[in-house]
Amino acid sequence: MKNYSSLLIGGKQFSSRLMVGTGKYKSIQDMVESLSNSETEIITVAIRRIKNDQTGENLLEKINWKKYWMLPNTAGCVNSDEAVRIAILGRELAKLSGQEENNFVKLEVIPDKKYLLPDPIETLKAAEILIKKGFAVLPYINADPMLAKRLEEIGCATVMPLGSPIGSGQGLLNLSNIGIIIENAKVPVIIDAGIGEFLILIDLIWINIIYV
């Protein structure tokens, strides 16, 4: 993982190309150990679920934020207004964790409760607002080349097309569209969702398949 070229997102450089989430671990201890073993530098945190529902423990207190870069996400938001509100809260939480310059947000706007597909119109609307507020926006989207290009043009730091619907484990069903997105993009392309236990990161040159 460390042998690949560095990853540049929003003006910040990372050596590791692995992003790791904080959900679905059996325990907080398992999460902490997994993060350490992965050698990741970027951890995505669902701001609306910052407190563990089962244990009541606060993730902010369990993770060494001097070691990891926080990527707050707006999971659970169903429209642009809600996503903007949660993103602003996430930025404040990053500051409380000691990351004063952290303006990153993984933008998720998902009103579809059955298939968990992102809303392209509300995502674009939220992205425009957040960029004006100084955020480095990493939008989660359908594998739509036109939308991906539009998000890049308004200033998003990356685009994050889904491989297949969240939780489906079907793998990459949108290879043709994803290929077009990569071909046209001048920002990192991060493929997320539906891949099961794999996350694929693509930044136009290198392709690295890694466990999450």
Secondary structure as UniProt FT lines:
FT   TURN            2..3
FT   STRAND          7..9
FT   TURN            10..11
FT   STRAND          12..14
FT   STRAND          19..21
FT   HELIX           28..38
FT   STRAND          42..46
FT   HELIX           47..49
FT   TURN            53..55
FT   HELIX           59..62
FT   TURN            65..67
FT   STRAND          69..73
FT   TURN            75..76
FT   HELIX           80..96
FT   TURN            97..98
FT   TURN            100..101
FT   STRAND          104..107
FT   TURN            113..115
FT   HELIX           120..132
FT   TURN            133..134
FT   STRAND          136..141
FT   HELIX           145..154
FT   STRAND          159..162
FT   TURN            166..167
FT   HELIX           175..184
FT   STRAND          189..192
FT   TURN            196..197
FT   STRAND          198..202
FT   STRAND          207..211
//
